[in-house]
Amino acid sequence: MAYHRHSGPGSYTVGTMSERFDCHYCRGPLHGKKYVQKEGRHCCVKCFEKFCANTCVECKKPIGADSKELHFKNRYWHDTCFCCFKCHTSLVNEPFMLKEFNKVWCNKCTTLAGAPTCKGCQQPIVSGDQNVEYKKAVWHKDCFICSECKQVIGTASFFPKGDEIFCTNCHETKFAKNCAKCNKAITSGGVSYQDQPYHTECFVCATCTKKLGGQRFTAVEDQFYCVDCYKSFVAKKCGGCKNPITGFGRGTNVVSHEGQSWHDYCFNCKKCSIPLANKPFVYHNEQVYCPTCAKRL
């Protein structure tokens, strides 16, 4: 912005004159004295400051005849008062902006005032600064540091915890759970079984190594099996239908006797086929009979 500047409001000294030459306000003679001409009127310096001088918008004092005055949009300043509101740098002969409350700002402070503030150092982040943004907060790149080791994270991976930020190593040491199988830290994802954490790649079928996360499986003596492998290699065979007893679906209920097992719906009398689950039965030559049929053997 441009402003107007002059060295006082037109003061000068006159010599001896034959006609009367008085101050417009106090009527004191002006011959041989310093006076000011204002709007076609002549006045002494004292009356000028009392009746005619503009008031500085900064210090609120009159701008006297001996002062250098600057004005912009009907506002006036002493040249010594024409400074940046923020950094107090003189703006005489410098570009400036008139902002709220009629305060003048230098270009640099105007730019900084509109810049976001770094959450780390609380200083403005200006154009050209490398920065990191997370959850509506912003940091200078070098201010984005680990809450634990205080090393710069910059644009590398990090883990938030409440209001704190941790680098990968510190988060693993401080918070990460260890896999129940390989005992290494679980940094992301993972599977939990019976309150024990596992890496997804560690929670697999003991036979075919198929990942079991989100799948049906069976645990046998700390080993995990998918349904197909359990049926083929681990499950006992039903003494009735000879199919695997998996514990899934219709075969959930199982009857066991003397080391042999049956689906509950297969536990029937060998002769009359009456269901014997939860009923008296006779076990003879590895076969099951109802009491009635057993008497006929």
C-alpha positions as CSV (number, residue, x, y, z in Angstrom):
1,M,0.0,0.0,0.0
2,A,1.1,3.6,-0.6
3,Y,0.9,6.5,1.9
4,H,1.6,10.2,1.8
5,R,4.4,11.7,3.8
6,H,5.6,15.3,4.4
7,S,7.9,17.1,6.7
8,G,5.4,19.1,8.8
9,P,2.4,21.0,7.7
10,G,4.2,23.8,5.7
11,S,6.0,25.8,8.4
12,Y,8.4,28.6,7.6
13,T,9.7,31.9,9.0
14,V,8.9,35.4,7.4
15,G,10.8,38.6,7.6
16,T,9.7,42.1,8.6
17,M,6.5,43.2,6.8
18,S,4.9,46.7,7.0
19,E,1.4,45.5,7.3
20,R,0.0,43.6,10.3
21,F,0.4,39.8,10.2
22,D,-1.3,38.0,13.1
23,C,-2.2,34.4,14.1
24,H,-5.7,33.5,13.0
25,Y,-6.5,32.1,16.5
26,C,-4.7,34.0,19.2
27,R,-4.1,37.2,17.1
28,G,-0.5,37.3,18.2
29,P,1.9,38.9,15.7
30,L,3.7,36.4,13.4
31,H,6.4,38.8,12.0
32,G,9.8,37.2,12.4
33,K,8.3,34.1,13.9
34,K,7.7,30.5,12.8
35,Y,4.1,29.9,11.7
36,V,2.0,27.4,9.8
37,Q,-0.3,28.0,6.9
38,K,-3.4,25.6,7.1
39,E,-6.4,25.8,4.8
40,G,-5.5,29.4,3.8
41,R,-5.1,30.5,7.4
42,H,-1.9,31.4,9.2
43,C,-1.3,30.4,12.8
44,C,1.5,30.2,15.3
45,V,3.0,26.8,16.2
46,K,1.3,26.7,19.5
47,C,-2.2,27.4,18.0
48,F,-1.5,24.9,15.2
49,E,-0.9,22.1,17.7
50,K,-3.9,23.1,19.7
51,F,-6.5,23.7,16.9
52,C,-5.2,22.3,13.6
53,A,-2.8,19.4,14.1
54,N,-3.9,15.9,13.2
55,T,-3.9,13.2,15.9
56,C,-1.6,10.2,15.5
57,V,-3.8,7.1,15.5
58,E,-1.0,5.1,17.3
59,C,0.0,7.3,20.2
60,K,-3.1,9.5,20.2
61,K,-1.0,12.7,20.5
62,P,-1.1,15.7,18.1
63,I,1.3,15.7,15.2
64,G,3.2,19.0,15.8
65,A,4.5,21.4,13.2
66,D,8.0,20.0,13.6
67,S,7.0,16.4,13.3
68,K,7.1,14.3,10.1
69,E,3.6,13.1,9.3
70,L,2.3,10.1,7.3
71,H,-1.3,9.6,6.3
72,F,-3.3,6.8,4.6
73,K,-7.0,6.7,4.1
74,N,-7.7,9.6,6.4
75,R,-5.5,8.2,9.2
76,Y,-2.4,9.9,10.4
77,W,0.8,8.8,12.2
78,H,4.0,10.4,13.4
79,D,6.7,8.8,11.3
80,T,8.2,7.3,14.5
81,C,4.9,5.7,15.3
82,F,4.4,4.2,11.8
83,C,5.6,0.7,12.8
84,C,4.4,-2.9,12.4
85,F,1.9,-3.7,15.1
86,K,3.4,-7.2,15.5
87,C,7.2,-6.9,15.2
88,H,7.5,-3.1,15.7
89,T,9.7,-2.7,12.6
90,S,9.5,0.8,11.1
91,L,7.3,0.8,8.0
92,V,8.5,4.2,6.6
93,N,9.2,3.5,2.9
94,E,8.2,-0.1,3.4
95,P,5.2,-2.1,2.1
96,F,2.4,-2.6,4.7
97,M,-1.1,-3.8,5.3
98,L,-3.8,-2.1,7.3
99,K,-5.5,-4.8,9.3
100,E,-8.1,-5.1,12.1
101,F,-8.4,-2.2,14.6
102,N,-6.6,0.1,12.1
103,K,-3.2,-1.4,12.9
104,V,-0.5,-1.5,10.3
105,W,1.4,-4.8,9.7
106,C,4.5,-5.5,7.6
107,N,4.2,-8.1,4.8
108,K,6.2,-10.8,6.8
109,C,3.9,-10.6,9.8
110,T,0.8,-10.5,7.7
111,T,2.0,-13.8,6.0
112,L,2.8,-15.4,9.4
113,A,-0.5,-14.4,10.9
114,G,-2.4,-16.5,8.4
115,A,-0.1,-19.5,8.7
116,P,-0.9,-22.6,10.8
117,T,1.0,-23.1,14.0
118,C,3.3,-26.0,14.6
119,K,2.1,-28.2,17.5
120,G,5.7,-28.9,18.4
121,C,7.4,-25.5,18.6
122,Q,4.3,-23.3,18.4
123,Q,5.9,-21.3,15.6
124,P,4.1,-20.6,12.2
125,I,4.5,-23.0,9.4
126,V,5.0,-20.9,6.3
127,S,5.0,-21.7,2.6
128,G,8.0,-23.9,1.7
129,D,8.3,-25.5,5.2
130,Q,8.1,-29.3,5.2
131,N,5.4,-30.4,7.5
132,V,3.4,-33.4,8.8
133,E,-0.4,-33.3,9.4
134,Y,-2.3,-35.7,11.6
135,K,-5.8,-35.4,13.0
136,K,-6.2,-31.7,12.1
137,A,-2.8,-30.9,13.8
138,V,0.3,-29.9,12.0
139,W,4.0,-30.0,12.8
140,H,7.2,-28.9,11.1
141,K,8.8,-32.1,9.8
142,D,11.7,-31.7,12.3
143,C,9.3,-31.1,15.2
144,F,7.4,-34.3,14.6
145,I,9.3,-36.4,17.2
146,C,8.8,-39.6,19.2
147,S,7.4,-39.0,22.7
148,E,9.8,-41.6,24.1
149,C,13.2,-41.4,22.4
150,K,12.7,-37.8,21.1
151,Q,14.1,-38.7,17.7
152,V,12.7,-37.0,14.6
153,I,10.0,-39.2,13.0
154,G,9.4,-36.9,10.1
155,T,7.5,-38.7,7.4
156,A,8.3,-42.2,8.6
157,S,5.8,-44.6,10.2
158,F,4.5,-43.8,13.6
159,F,1.9,-45.0,16.2
160,P,-0.4,-42.6,18.1
161,K,-1.2,-43.3,21.7
162,G,-3.6,-40.8,23.3
163,D,-1.9,-37.4,22.8
164,E,1.5,-39.0,22.3
165,I,3.3,-40.1,19.1
166,F,5.8,-43.0,19.0
167,C,8.2,-44.3,16.5
168,T,7.9,-47.9,15.4
169,N,10.8,-49.2,17.7
170,C,9.6,-47.4,20.8
171,H,6.0,-48.5,20.3
172,E,7.1,-52.1,20.0
173,T,9.1,-51.8,23.1
174,K,6.5,-50.0,25.2
175,F,3.2,-51.3,24.0
176,A,3.2,-54.0,21.4
177,K,2.2,-57.6,22.4
178,N,4.4,-60.5,21.6
179,C,3.1,-63.4,19.5
180,A,2.4,-66.6,21.6
181,K,4.1,-68.7,18.9
182,C,7.2,-66.8,17.7
183,N,7.4,-64.4,20.7
184,K,8.1,-61.4,18.4
185,A,6.2,-58.1,18.6
186,I,2.9,-57.7,16.8
187,T,3.0,-54.3,15.3
188,S,-0.2,-54.5,13.3
189,G,-3.2,-56.7,12.9
190,G,-2.9,-60.1,14.6
191,V,-5.3,-62.8,15.9
192,S,-6.3,-63.5,19.5
193,Y,-7.3,-66.9,20.7
194,Q,-8.1,-67.7,24.4
195,D,-6.5,-64.3,25.4
196,Q,-3.3,-65.1,23.6
197,P,-2.1,-62.9,20.7
198,Y,-0.7,-64.3,17.4
199,H,0.7,-62.9,14.2
200,T,-1.8,-63.6,11.4
201,E,1.0,-65.6,9.6
202,C,1.7,-67.6,12.8
203,F,-1.9,-68.6,13.4
204,V,-2.0,-71.4,10.8
205,C,-3.0,-75.0,10.4
206,A,-0.3,-77.3,11.7
207,T,-0.6,-79.6,8.7
208,C,-1.3,-77.5,5.6
209,T,-0.2,-74.1,7.0
210,K,-3.4,-72.4,5.9
211,K,-4.1,-69.2,7.7
212,L,-6.9,-69.7,10.3
213,G,-7.9,-66.1,11.1
214,G,-11.6,-65.8,10.6
215,Q,-11.9,-69.5,9.7
216,R,-13.3,-72.5,11.6
217,F,-10.6,-74.6,13.2
218,T,-9.9,-77.1,16.0
219,A,-7.2,-76.8,18.6
220,V,-5.5,-80.1,19.8
221,E,-2.7,-80.0,22.3
222,D,-1.6,-76.4,21.4
223,Q,-1.8,-77.2,17.7
224,F,-4.4,-75.7,15.4
225,Y,-6.0,-77.5,12.4
226,C,-8.3,-76.4,9.7
227,V,-11.5,-78.4,9.3
228,D,-10.3,-80.5,6.4
229,C,-7.0,-81.4,8.0
230,Y,-8.6,-82.2,11.3
231,K,-11.0,-84.6,9.6
232,S,-8.3,-86.3,7.6
233,F,-5.5,-86.5,10.1
234,V,-6.6,-85.9,13.7
235,A,-10.3,-86.6,14.2
236,K,-11.4,-90.0,15.6
237,K,-13.7,-92.1,13.4
238,C,-17.2,-92.8,14.5
239,G,-17.8,-96.4,15.6
240,G,-21.1,-96.3,13.7
241,C,-20.7,-94.5,10.4
242,K,-16.9,-94.6,10.3
243,N,-16.8,-90.9,9.3
244,P,-14.6,-88.3,11.3
245,I,-16.1,-86.9,14.5
246,T,-15.3,-83.2,14.0
247,G,-17.5,-81.6,16.6
248,F,-18.9,-79.3,13.9
249,G,-22.6,-79.1,12.8
250,R,-24.8,-82.1,13.4
251,G,-21.9,-84.0,15.0
252,T,-21.4,-81.7,17.9
253,N,-22.5,-84.2,20.5
254,V,-20.3,-87.2,20.9
255,V,-20.6,-90.5,22.9
256,S,-17.4,-92.2,24.1
257,H,-17.0,-95.6,25.7
258,E,-13.8,-97.7,26.3
259,G,-11.7,-95.7,23.9
260,Q,-14.2,-95.7,21.1
261,S,-16.4,-92.8,20.0
262,W,-19.7,-92.3,18.1
263,H,-21.7,-89.4,16.8
264,D,-24.7,-89.3,19.2
265,Y,-27.0,-89.9,16.2
266,C,-24.9,-93.0,15.3
267,F,-25.0,-94.5,18.9
268,N,-27.8,-97.0,18.1
269,C,-28.5,-100.6,19.0
270,K,-26.7,-102.9,16.6
271,K,-29.8,-105.1,16.1
272,C,-32.9,-102.9,16.4
273,S,-31.3,-99.5,15.7
274,I,-33.0,-97.8,18.6
275,P,-31.1,-94.6,19.6
276,L,-29.1,-95.3,22.8
277,A,-27.6,-91.9,23.6
278,N,-28.2,-91.0,27.2
279,K,-29.9,-94.5,27.7
280,P,-28.9,-97.8,29.2
281,F,-26.9,-100.0,26.7
282,V,-24.8,-103.1,26.6
283,Y,-21.3,-103.1,25.0
284,H,-20.4,-106.5,23.6
285,N,-17.6,-107.4,21.2
286,E,-17.1,-103.7,20.4
287,Q,-20.8,-103.4,19.4
288,V,-23.6,-101.5,21.2
289,Y,-27.0,-103.2,22.0
290,C,-30.1,-102.2,23.9
291,P,-30.7,-104.3,27.0
292,T,-33.6,-106.2,25.3
293,C,-31.5,-107.2,22.3
294,A,-28.5,-108.0,24.5
295,K,-30.6,-110.7,26.2
296,R,-31.1,-112.5,22.9
297,L,-27.4,-112.7,22.1
